[in-house]
């Protein structure tokens, strides 16, 4: 199933069993994170957090704009360089 992503492109979400198997064998810490995300039933009350911490909780769209990660013309190396970011 495809969904419209925040950056304006279509995104497909799926469980990659091959990646999970590879992570279990070669990257045990990554595997633990994957399993946690797959099995964790905890939810986050965003409305409550916004009331408790006004101005600190931003939307994903705001995060992309502030960090310039929404610019599809940039490469990962550009985006991972803190000197490139001007807040």
C-alpha distances in whole Angstrom, upper triangle without the diagonal:
4,7,10,12,16,17,16,14,10,8,6,7,8,12,14,17,19,19,20,23,24,24,26,29,29,28,29,28,25,24,26,24,20,22,23,19,18,21,22,22,24,23,24,26,26,28,31,30,31,34,35,35,35,34,32,29,27,23,21,22,25,25,23,26,29,28,27,24,22,24,22,26,27,26,26,30,30,28,29,33,34,37,35,33,36,35
4,7,9,13,14,12,10,6,5,5,7,10,13,15,19,20,20,21,24,25,25,27,30,30,28,30,29,25,25,27,24,21,23,24,20,19,22,23,23,25,23,24,26,25,27,30,29,29,32,34,33,33,32,30,27,25,21,18,19,22,22,20,23,26,25,24,21,19,21,19,22,23,23,23,27,27,25,27,30,32,34,32,30,33,32
4,6,10,11,10,8,6,5,6,8,12,15,17,21,23,22,23,26,27,26,28,31,31,29,30,29,25,26,27,24,21,23,24,20,19,22,23,22,23,21,22,23,22,24,27,26,26,29,31,30,30,28,27,24,21,18,15,15,19,19,18,20,23,23,22,19,17,19,17,21,22,23,22,26,26,24,26,29,30,32,30,28,30,30
4,7,8,6,6,5,6,9,11,15,18,20,24,25,24,25,28,29,28,31,33,33,31,32,30,27,28,29,25,23,26,26,22,22,25,25,25,25,23,22,23,21,23,26,26,25,28,30,29,28,26,26,22,20,16,14,13,17,17,15,17,20,20,19,16,14,16,15,18,20,21,21,25,24,22,24,27,28,30,27,26,28,27
4,5,5,5,5,6,9,11,14,17,19,23,24,22,24,27,27,26,29,31,30,28,29,28,24,25,26,23,21,24,24,20,21,24,23,24,23,21,21,22,20,22,25,24,23,27,28,26,26,24,23,20,17,13,11,10,14,14,12,14,17,17,16,13,11,13,12,16,17,18,18,21,21,18,21,24,24,27,24,22,24,24
4,5,7,9,9,13,14,17,20,22,25,27,24,26,29,29,27,30,33,32,29,30,28,25,27,27,24,23,25,24,21,22,25,24,24,24,21,20,21,18,20,23,22,20,24,26,24,23,21,20,17,14,10,8,6,10,11,8,10,14,14,13,11,8,11,11,15,16,17,17,21,19,17,19,22,22,24,22,20,21,20
4,6,9,10,13,15,19,21,22,26,27,25,26,30,29,28,31,33,32,29,31,29,26,28,29,25,24,27,26,23,24,28,27,27,27,24,23,24,21,23,26,25,23,27,28,26,25,23,22,19,16,13,10,8,11,11,8,10,13,13,11,9,6,8,8,11,13,14,15,18,17,15,17,20,21,23,19,18,20,19
4,7,9,13,15,19,22,23,27,28,26,28,31,31,30,33,35,34,32,34,32,28,30,31,28,26,29,29,25,26,29,29,29,28,26,25,26,23,25,28,27,25,29,31,29,28,25,25,22,18,15,13,11,14,15,12,13,16,16,14,12,9,11,10,13,15,17,18,21,20,18,21,23,24,26,23,21,23,23
4,6,10,13,16,20,20,24,25,23,25,28,28,27,31,33,31,30,32,30,27,28,29,26,24,27,27,24,24,28,28,28,28,26,26,27,25,27,30,29,28,31,33,31,30,28,27,24,21,18,15,13,17,17,14,15,19,18,16,13,11,12,10,13,15,16,17,21,20,18,21,24,25,27,24,23,25,25
4,7,10,13,17,18,22,23,21,23,26,26,26,29,31,30,29,30,29,26,26,28,25,23,25,26,22,22,26,26,26,27,25,25,27,25,27,30,29,28,32,33,32,31,29,28,25,22,19,16,15,19,19,16,18,22,21,19,16,14,15,13,16,18,18,19,23,23,21,23,26,28,30,27,26,28,28
4,6,10,13,14,18,19,18,20,23,23,22,25,28,27,25,27,26,22,23,24,21,19,22,22,19,19,22,23,23,24,22,23,25,23,26,28,27,27,31,32,30,30,29,27,24,21,18,15,15,19,18,16,19,21,20,19,16,14,16,14,17,18,18,18,22,22,20,22,25,26,29,26,25,28,28
4,7,10,11,15,16,16,17,20,21,21,23,25,25,24,25,25,21,21,23,20,17,20,21,17,17,20,21,22,23,22,23,25,24,27,30,29,29,32,33,32,32,31,29,26,24,21,18,18,22,21,19,22,25,23,22,19,18,20,17,21,21,20,20,24,25,22,24,27,29,32,29,28,31,31
4,7,9,13,15,14,15,18,19,18,20,23,23,22,23,22,18,18,20,17,14,16,17,14,13,16,17,18,20,19,20,23,22,25,28,27,27,31,31,31,31,30,28,25,23,20,17,19,22,21,19,23,25,23,23,20,19,21,19,23,23,22,21,24,25,23,24,27,29,32,30,29,31,31
4,6,9,12,11,12,15,16,16,18,21,21,20,21,21,17,16,18,16,13,14,16,13,11,15,17,18,20,20,22,25,25,28,30,29,30,33,34,33,34,33,31,27,26,23,20,22,25,24,23,26,28,26,26,23,22,24,22,25,25,24,22,26,27,25,26,29,31,34,32,31,34,34
4,6,9,9,9,11,13,13,14,17,18,17,18,18,15,13,15,14,10,11,13,11,9,12,15,17,19,20,22,25,25,29,30,29,31,34,34,33,35,34,31,28,27,25,22,24,27,25,24,28,30,28,28,24,25,27,25,28,27,25,23,27,29,26,26,30,31,35,33,32,35,35
4,6,5,6,9,10,11,13,15,15,15,16,17,13,12,15,14,10,12,15,13,11,15,17,20,22,23,25,28,28,32,33,32,33,36,36,36,37,36,33,30,29,27,24,26,29,27,25,29,30,28,28,24,25,27,25,27,26,24,22,25,28,26,25,29,31,34,33,32,35,35
4,5,5,6,9,10,11,13,14,14,15,16,14,11,14,14,11,11,15,14,12,14,18,20,23,24,26,30,30,34,35,34,36,39,38,38,39,39,36,33,32,30,27,29,32,30,29,32,34,31,32,28,29,30,28,31,30,27,25,28,31,29,28,32,33,37,36,35,38,38
4,5,5,6,9,10,11,12,13,14,16,13,12,15,15,12,13,17,16,15,18,20,23,26,27,29,32,33,36,37,36,38,41,41,40,41,40,37,35,34,32,28,31,33,31,29,33,34,32,32,28,29,30,28,30,29,26,24,27,29,28,27,31,33,36,35,35,38,39
4,5,5,6,8,10,10,10,12,13,10,9,13,12,10,12,15,14,13,16,19,22,24,25,27,30,30,34,35,33,35,38,38,37,38,37,34,32,31,29,26,28,30,27,26,30,31,28,28,25,26,28,25,27,26,23,21,23,26,25,23,27,29,32,31,31,35,35
4,6,5,6,9,10,9,10,11,9,6,10,10,7,8,12,12,11,13,16,19,21,23,25,29,29,33,34,32,34,37,36,36,38,37,34,31,31,29,26,29,31,28,28,31,32,29,30,26,28,30,28,30,29,26,23,26,28,26,25,29,30,34,33,33,36,36
4,5,5,6,9,10,10,13,11,8,12,13,11,11,15,15,14,16,19,22,24,26,28,32,33,36,37,36,38,41,40,39,41,40,37,35,34,33,30,32,35,32,31,35,35,33,33,30,31,33,31,33,31,28,26,28,31,29,28,31,33,36,36,36,39,39
4,5,5,6,7,9,12,10,8,12,13,11,13,16,17,16,18,21,24,26,28,30,33,34,37,38,36,38,41,40,39,41,40,37,35,34,33,30,32,34,31,30,34,34,31,32,28,30,31,29,31,29,26,23,25,28,27,25,29,31,34,33,34,37,38
4,5,5,5,6,8,6,5,9,10,9,10,13,14,14,16,18,22,23,25,27,30,31,35,35,33,35,38,37,36,38,37,34,32,31,30,27,30,32,29,28,32,32,29,30,26,28,30,28,30,28,25,22,24,27,25,23,27,28,32,31,31,35,35
4,6,6,5,8,8,5,8,10,9,10,13,14,14,15,18,21,23,25,27,31,32,36,36,34,36,39,38,37,40,39,36,33,34,32,30,33,34,31,31,35,35,32,33,30,32,33,32,34,32,29,26,27,30,29,27,30,31,35,35,35,38,38
4,6,7,10,10,8,11,14,13,13,16,18,18,19,21,25,27,29,31,35,35,39,39,37,40,43,41,40,43,42,38,36,36,35,33,35,37,34,33,37,37,34,35,32,34,35,33,35,33,30,27,28,31,30,28,31,33,36,36,36,40,40
4,6,9,9,9,12,13,13,15,17,18,19,21,23,26,27,30,31,35,35,39,39,37,39,42,41,39,42,40,37,35,35,34,31,34,35,32,31,35,35,32,32,29,32,33,31,32,30,27,24,25,28,27,25,27,29,33,33,33,37,37
4,6,5,6,9,10,11,12,14,16,16,18,20,24,24,26,28,31,31,35,35,33,35,38,37,35,38,37,33,32,32,31,28,31,32,29,28,32,32,29,30,27,29,30,29,31,28,25,22,23,26,25,22,25,27,30,30,30,34,34
4,5,5,6,9,10,10,12,14,15,16,18,21,22,25,26,30,31,34,34,32,34,37,36,35,37,37,33,31,32,31,29,32,33,30,30,33,33,30,32,28,31,33,32,33,31,28,25,26,29,27,24,27,28,32,32,32,35,35
4,5,5,6,9,10,11,13,14,16,16,20,20,22,23,27,28,31,31,29,31,34,32,31,34,33,29,28,28,28,26,29,30,26,27,30,30,27,29,26,29,30,30,32,29,26,23,24,27,24,22,25,25,29,30,29,32,32
4,5,5,6,9,10,11,12,14,15,19,19,21,22,26,26,30,30,28,30,33,32,30,33,32,28,27,27,26,23,26,28,24,24,28,28,25,26,23,26,28,27,29,26,23,20,22,24,22,20,23,24,28,28,27,31,31
4,5,5,6,8,10,10,12,14,18,19,21,23,26,27,31,31,29,31,34,33,32,35,34,31,29,29,28,25,28,30,27,27,31,31,28,29,26,28,30,29,31,29,26,23,25,28,25,23,27,28,32,31,31,34,34
4,5,5,6,9,10,11,12,15,16,19,20,24,25,29,29,27,29,32,31,30,33,32,29,27,28,27,25,28,30,26,27,31,30,28,30,27,29,31,31,33,31,28,25,27,29,27,24,28,28,32,32,31,34,34
4,5,5,6,9,10,10,14,14,16,18,21,22,26,26,24,26,29,28,27,29,29,26,23,24,23,21,25,26,23,23,27,27,25,26,23,25,28,27,30,28,25,22,24,26,23,21,25,25,29,29,28,31,30
4,5,5,6,9,10,13,15,16,18,22,23,26,27,25,27,30,29,29,31,30,27,25,25,24,21,24,26,23,24,27,28,25,27,23,25,27,26,29,27,25,22,24,27,24,23,26,27,31,30,29,32,32
4,5,5,6,8,12,14,16,18,22,23,27,27,26,28,31,30,30,32,32,29,26,27,26,24,27,29,26,27,30,31,29,30,27,28,31,30,33,31,29,26,28,30,28,26,30,30,34,34,33,35,35
4,5,5,6,9,10,13,15,19,20,24,24,22,25,28,26,26,29,29,26,23,24,24,22,25,27,24,25,29,29,27,29,26,28,30,30,33,31,29,26,28,30,27,26,29,29,33,33,31,34,33
4,6,6,9,10,11,13,17,18,22,22,21,23,26,25,25,27,27,24,21,22,21,19,22,24,22,22,26,26,25,26,23,25,27,27,30,28,27,24,27,28,25,24,27,28,31,31,29,32,31
4,6,9,11,13,16,19,20,24,24,23,26,29,28,28,30,30,27,24,25,23,21,24,26,24,25,29,29,28,29,26,27,29,29,32,30,29,26,29,31,28,27,30,31,35,34,32,35,34
4,6,9,12,15,19,20,24,24,23,26,28,28,28,30,31,28,25,26,25,23,27,29,27,27,31,31,30,32,29,30,33,32,35,34,32,29,32,34,31,30,33,33,37,36,35,37,36
4,6,9,12,15,17,20,20,20,23,25,24,24,27,28,25,22,23,22,21,25,26,24,26,29,29,28,30,27,29,32,31,35,33,32,29,32,33,30,29,32,32,35,35,33,35,34
4,6,10,13,16,18,18,18,21,23,23,24,26,27,25,22,23,22,21,25,26,25,26,30,30,29,31,29,29,33,33,36,35,34,31,34,35,32,31,34,34,37,37,35,36,35
4,7,10,13,16,15,15,18,20,19,20,23,24,21,19,20,20,20,23,24,23,25,28,28,28,30,27,28,32,32,35,34,33,30,33,34,30,29,33,32,35,35,32,34,32
4,7,9,12,12,12,15,17,17,18,20,21,19,16,17,17,17,20,21,20,23,25,25,26,28,26,26,30,30,34,32,32,30,32,33,29,29,32,31,34,34,31,32,30
4,6,9,9,8,11,13,13,14,16,17,15,12,14,14,15,18,19,18,20,23,23,23,26,24,24,28,29,32,31,31,29,31,31,27,27,30,28,32,31,28,29,27
4,6,5,6,9,10,11,12,14,16,14,12,14,14,15,18,19,18,21,23,23,24,26,25,25,29,30,34,33,33,31,33,33,29,29,32,30,33,33,29,30,27
4,5,5,6,9,10,10,11,12,11,8,10,10,12,15,15,15,18,20,20,21,23,22,22,26,27,31,30,30,28,31,30,26,27,29,27,30,30,26,27,24
4,5,5,6,9,10,10,12,12,9,11,12,14,17,16,17,20,21,21,23,25,24,24,28,30,33,32,33,31,34,33,29,30,32,30,33,32,28,28,25
4,5,5,6,9,10,13,12,10,13,14,17,19,19,19,22,24,23,25,27,27,27,30,32,35,34,35,33,35,34,31,31,33,31,33,33,30,30,26
4,5,5,6,8,10,9,7,11,12,15,18,16,16,20,21,20,21,24,24,24,28,30,33,32,32,30,32,31,28,27,29,27,30,30,26,26,23
4,5,5,5,7,7,6,9,10,14,16,14,15,18,19,18,20,23,23,23,26,29,32,30,32,30,32,31,27,27,29,27,29,29,25,25,21
4,6,6,9,10,9,12,14,17,19,18,19,22,23,21,24,26,26,27,30,32,35,34,35,34,35,34,31,31,32,30,32,32,28,27,24
4,6,10,9,10,13,16,19,21,19,19,23,24,22,24,27,27,28,31,33,36,35,35,33,35,34,30,30,32,29,31,31,28,27,24
4,6,6,7,10,14,16,18,16,16,20,21,19,20,24,24,25,28,31,33,32,32,30,32,31,27,27,28,25,28,28,24,23,20
4,6,7,10,13,16,17,15,16,19,19,17,20,23,23,24,27,30,32,31,32,31,32,30,27,27,28,26,28,27,24,23,19
4,6,7,11,14,15,12,13,16,16,14,16,19,20,21,24,27,29,28,29,28,29,27,24,25,25,22,24,24,20,19,15
4,6,10,12,14,11,11,15,15,13,15,18,19,20,23,25,28,26,27,25,27,25,22,22,23,20,22,22,19,18,14
4,7,10,12,10,10,13,14,13,15,17,17,18,21,24,27,25,26,24,26,25,21,22,23,21,23,23,19,19,16
4,7,8,6,6,10,11,10,12,14,14,15,18,20,23,22,23,22,24,22,19,20,22,19,22,21,17,17,14
4,5,5,6,9,10,11,12,14,13,13,16,18,22,21,22,21,24,22,19,20,22,21,23,21,18,19,16
4,5,5,6,9,10,11,12,10,10,14,15,19,18,19,18,21,19,16,17,20,19,21,20,17,18,16
4,5,5,6,9,10,10,10,8,12,13,17,17,18,18,21,19,16,18,20,19,21,19,16,17,15
4,5,5,6,8,10,10,9,13,15,18,17,19,19,21,19,16,18,19,18,19,17,14,14,12
4,5,5,6,8,8,9,12,14,17,16,17,16,18,16,13,14,16,15,17,15,12,13,11
4,6,5,6,5,5,8,11,13,12,14,13,16,14,11,13,15,14,16,14,11,13,12
4,6,5,7,6,8,11,13,13,15,15,17,15,12,15,16,15,16,13,11,11,10
4,6,8,9,11,14,16,14,16,16,17,14,12,14,14,12,14,12,8,8,7
4,5,8,9,12,14,12,13,12,13,11,8,10,11,9,11,9,6,8,8
4,5,6,9,10,9,11,11,13,10,7,10,11,11,12,9,7,9,10
4,5,7,10,8,9,9,11,9,6,9,11,12,14,11,10,12,13
4,6,9,9,11,12,14,12,10,13,15,15,17,14,12,14,14
4,5,6,9,11,13,10,9,13,14,15,16,13,12,14,15
4,5,8,10,13,11,10,14,16,17,18,15,15,17,19
4,7,10,12,10,10,14,15,17,18,14,15,17,19
4,7,8,6,7,10,11,14,14,11,12,15,17
4,5,5,6,9,10,13,14,12,13,17,19
4,5,5,6,9,12,14,11,13,16,18
4,5,5,6,10,11,10,12,16,18
4,6,6,9,9,7,9,12,15
4,6,8,9,7,8,11,13
4,6,9,8,9,13,14
4,5,6,7,11,13
4,5,5,8,10
4,5,7,10
4,6,10
4,6
4
